[in-house]
Amino acid sequence: MNVLVVGSGAREHALAWRLAQSPALGELHAAPGNPGIAALGRCHPVRADDSDGLLSLALTVDADLVVIGPEAPLVNGVADVLRQNGLSVFGPSAAAARIEGSKAFAKEVLQAARIPTAETLSLARAPCVIKADGLAAGKGVFVCATSDEVDDALVAVAALGGEFVIEELLQGPEVSVFALCDGRRAVAAGAAQDFKRIGDGDTGPNTGGMGAYSPVRGVDVESLVAQVHQPVLDELARRGTPFIGCLFAGLMLTPEPKVLEFNARFGDPETQVLMARWRGDLAGPLLAAAQGDLGDTRVDLSGESAVTVVVAGPDYPARSDYAGAPIVGIEAAEETGAHVFHGGTAVRDGTVVTNGGRILSVTALGTTVEEARSRAYAAVDLISFEGARVRRDIAAVAGA
């Protein structure tokens, strides 16, 4: 089959890398892709939010499956345009993607499905969490322990525009749990823990994610998907908006797990560790979901552990446009056995250079999280560019 991957980040590179190993794959295409994906297939200069351009491209390359990575095109209805023209798309409709596109809508669905979640508050008073209602590239959540942090968060969320919600501040470990969905059935697809703050010790502002590890000790993924994802899938189907794609729940592991948020796609950087552990074909399950029938599909993940460390630009997350700095050491890092997934890169005059905020996701496997972590950082230390920024405590908690 011919597959078109939509997006240009490390998540899409990881998906493309695993799809490229499918025995059923004919041609691999990406729009717009990145230099890492270009080594696996053909990249096309079509933006991820250009529905008409993507439709024309998918028809031209005779795509049997379109896999949409980023959230913004999904929320804006790109999948709808492609489906209406007869294409098989792994990614929800705009109506179903509201589960991520609107925090208020997600709350409404959770209440209807009777899924435990953080209590909504009427006043912004510490301690609390303030969340932008719409998409904010992972930077719209503000955890406020003090009155000063509440004041700062209200200013920051106002600058993002749109509505916001206020929730109780829950305490406990967080986990990201994933399921492949065909509109009716949710199939467990693994769990990971990510690290959102920019600085060691979970300090500084939130980011799109500075690293992740998988598996997460003590997490029963099958049980959580049955308790959380399946009822939400049922509720969306009841509303006439069946969810097809990857449903991603961010959970707080309080005595009774509570939903922090839902996302309508694979996570980034969680996808990098999940794809490193993925066993067997990826294209087949994604196509089955896209066609509305997962049948007896089961996801098989390796018993190994995986750790991803993100190498970011110097001003990230305040800026995501760090461009033009030559990157050295990618090949040396890959020679260690690590996977280097491109997130914000470009090629200029034959040299790979920075072109974004989160530049690379360096991913390694090991028999334990500690071993995978050691291998990931050994590979990270072979990579350099001016101003490179890395957290040094990714997955350290897993070995504590």
N, C-alpha and C positions, 0 to 999 in steps of 0.2 A: 504493500500500500504506500501511497505518497502522503507524507505528513507535512503540514505547515504549522510551525510554532510561531506564535505571535508574542513579541516582546524582545527586550534587549538586555536583560539583566542576568545576574548569576543564577537566579532561579531558572530562567529559560535555558541557559547554557547547561545546567544540570539535567533538565528534562530532555533537551536535545541529545546530550551525551548518552543517556540511558535509552532513548528511542533509537539512536543510531545502532544499538546492539540488538535490536529486534530482528529475528529471522524473517519477519513478514515485511520489513521495510523495503520499499522501492527507492524513492527519492526523499531526501530531507530538505525542507526549505524553511526559511525563517524571515520574519518581517518585524522590525528591520534587522534583528540579529546583532551580533557583535563579533570581534575578531576570534574569540574562542569558538563560537558556533560556526564561523566560516571555515574552520578546519574540519568540520563534520558534514557540512552540507552547503547549500547555496543561500546566501543572504540577499535580500531585496530591499531597496530603499523606500519602503512603505511604512508609514507611522502606524503604531499599534492602535491609534484611535481613528484611523482613516477607514471607515467601514466600506465605503465604495471602492477605495484602492485595494483593500484586502479581498473584497469579493472578486474584483477583476483578477487579482493575482491568484487566488485559490482556483478559479475556473481555468486560468491559463496553465497552471502547473498540474491540473487535474488532481487536486487534493482530495484524498479519500477521508481525511481527518484533519480538522483544524483544532489546535490546542492553544487556548488563550491563557497567557500567564498572568499579566497584571490586572489589578482590580478596576482601574479607571475605565478601560474599554468595556468591561463587563457591565459596570453600573450605567454606562452611557449607551448600552444596547447594541454593541457590535455583534454579539452572538445572535441577536434577533435577526439582523439584516442577513447574515450568512445562512441561518437556518431557513429563513423565508425563501431562499433561493436554492434550497435542496441540499445544502452541505451538512455533513455530520460534524458537530461542534462539541468539544469538551469544554464546557463553561456555561454558566447559567444565563437565562434571560435577564433583561434589565429588571423586570418585576421581581424575580427570585433573588437577584443580586442586591436588592435593597436590604437584605439581611446584613450586609456589610456597609452599604451606602448610607444607611440611616440608623443611628444608635436607637432612636426613638422607635422606629419600626421593629428593630430586633427585640426590644423590650416587650413590645406588644405581642410578637410571635411567641416569645418565651413564656409570657404569662398565659397565653392561650393554650400552649402545650404543657403548661404546669412544670416548667423546668426551673429549678432554683437559680437565682441570680442575685446580684447585689441590689440592695434596696435603693430606690430612687428617692432623692432628697429634694425638698423645696427650696432650701437655702444653702448657699455656699459657705459652710462653716467648718473649720478644721476640727478633726481630720476628715477628709473627703477626697473624692476623685472627680475631676472635671474633664469631660470628654467633648470634643467637637462632634456634632451630630453626623457630619459628612466625612468624606475621605480626607486624610491629611498625611498620607505617605508614612504612617506609623508614628507621626509626631504630634498627634492631636489629643494625647492623653496626659493629664497633669496630676500627679499624686501629691496631695497637699497635707503635710503634717502640722503646719503652722499657719497663723493668720497671714503672715507676709507671703507665704507660698500661695495661699488662696488669692491674694491681691494680684500677684504676678501672673497666676494662671488665668485669671479673668481678663487681664490685659492681653495675654498671648492668644487665648481662644477667641477673643473679639477680633484680633488682627486676622485670624483665619477666615472670618466672615461666617454667616449662617448661624444656626441654632447650636445649643450645647445642652448636655445633660449633666446632672450632679448625682453622684452615687456615694454610698457608704464606702469607707476604706476597709477592704478585706485584708486579712493577714494570713500568710501561708505560702507554700511553694506553688508556682504557676507551671502549667504544662500546656503544650499545643497538641491537640488530638485531631487527626485527619481521617476523613472517610471519602471514598469514591461513591458517587450517587448517580442513579439512573432515573431519578424522578420519583421512584417508589421505594427503592432499597438502598440502605447505607452499608457499605463494606469497609470495615476497619482497615486503615492504611498507615498505621503507625503513629508514634508520638515522639515529641522532641521538647526540649526546653531551650528557649532562646534567651538572649541577654540584650535588653533594649537600651539600657543607659550607655552613654558614651564612655564613661570612666570606670576604672577598676573599683570593685566594691559597690557596684550599682550606684555610681555618683554621676552628677551632671544631667543634662537633658535627655529625653527619650530620642531614639533614632529609629530607623527602619529595622535595626537588628545588627548587633556587632559580633554575633557568633551563636552557635547552637551545638547541642549534643543529643545523641539518641543511641540506645533506648534510655528511658527514664525509669530508674529503679522503683519498683512497687506500683507501677501504673498498669492497671488492667484495661488495655485499650478496647478490647471487644466489649467489655461491660460498659465502659463509658459511652461508646458509640451507641449501644442499645438504649442507654438511659437518656442520652442527650441528643445525639444526631438524629436517630430514627424518629422520635416524636416531633422534632422540628421539621423533618422531611415530610412527615405525615400532615402536619399543619399547613405547610406551604402547598402541598398537593390539594388539600381540602379547599384552599383559597383559590384554586385554579392557576397556581403559579409553581408547577413542579420544578424542583431544583435538580439540574443535571450538571455535574462537574465535581469539584473537590470542595467539600464543606469542612471548614477548619474552625474548631472551637478552642478559644483560649479559656482555660479553666483555672480556678483557684482551688487547690486541694485542701479546703477546709474539711471538718469532719463529714459534712455533706458537700460534695463538690458543687461549686457554683460557677455559672458561666460569666466570664468577664466580657467577652465579645465573640462575635462570629465573623468569619471572613469567607468570601465566596470563591476562594482560589487556593492554590498551594501557597505555603508561606515562604518567605525569604528572610533569613537563611535556613529555615528548617528543611526546605526541599533538598538542599545540598546534602544534608546528612541522610535523609530518607532515600535519596537516589543512590547514594554510596552503599546503602544496606539492601537495596532492592534486588530481589532474585527473580530471574526469569523475565518474561516479556512484559514490557510496559505498553506498547502500542495496542495490543489486543484488549486489555481491560479498559483503556481509555476510549477505544472505539465502541466497545460494548456499552459503556455508560452513555456515550454520545448518542447511540442508537436506541437507548431506552430499555436495555435488557442486560443487566450484569449476570443474569443466570446464576450459575454456581461459582462465579469468580471468587477467588480468595487471594489476598495479597500475602506474599511470602517474603519476609525480611530476614536478612542474615542475622545470626546470633552474635556477630561482631558488633563492636561499638564504633560510632563515627563522631568526629568532632570537626566543626567548621570554625575557622577564625577569619573574621573580615578585616581586610586591610583598607583603611579609609583615607580620604584626603585630609589635609591639615585643618581645614575650617569646617568639616562636617560635624554636626548636622546643620549648622547655621547656613552653610552653602553646599550645594550639590553640583557645582559646575567647575571643579578643579580640573583644568585641561592643559595638556601639552607637556607634562613632565615625563621624560623617558622612564620606562620601567625595566629594571635589570633583575635577572635571576629567575624568571618564570620557568625556563627549561630546567635549570638546576633543581628547582623545587619539585618539578614533576619527576625528575630522575630518582627522587627519594621514594617514589611510589604514591605520593600525595596527588590529589586532583586539584588543579587550580582553575576555578570557574571565574570567568570574566564577568564583572558587574558594570563597571564604568570605564571602558577602555576604547581606544581607537588606534588605527595604524596610520602613521604619518612618515612618509619617506622610508617605508620598510621597517620602521621601529614602532613597537607597541608603546603607547603613551596613555596617561591618565585622561579620563573624559567623564567625570561624574563625581559622586560623593563616596559611595561604597565601591571601591575600585576592583578588588578581587576577593573571592571567598576560597580560602585554602582549606581543603578537606582531607582528613586522613582516617584510616581504619585501624583498629587494634583489637586484641582479644579482650581488653578492658577499656573503660573510658580513660583511665590514666595513661595507658599505652597509646591510644589514639590521640590524646591531647599532646603527649610528648612528641609524637610524630608530626602533628599539625604545626606545632610551634617550631620544630626543627626546620620544616619547609618554609614557614613564614620568615624565618631569620635569613633565608637565602635570597629573599626578594627585597628590593629597595627602590624607592623613588623619593624625590625631595618632598619632605613634609609628611611621609607615611605615618599613619596613626593606627595603633593596634591596642586592644585590651589584652592584658596579660593574665587575666583570671577566668577566661572562658572555660567552663566545665570543671573548674577547680572544686566547686561545691559538690560535684558528683562523687568525688573521692574523699569528701570530708567525713 
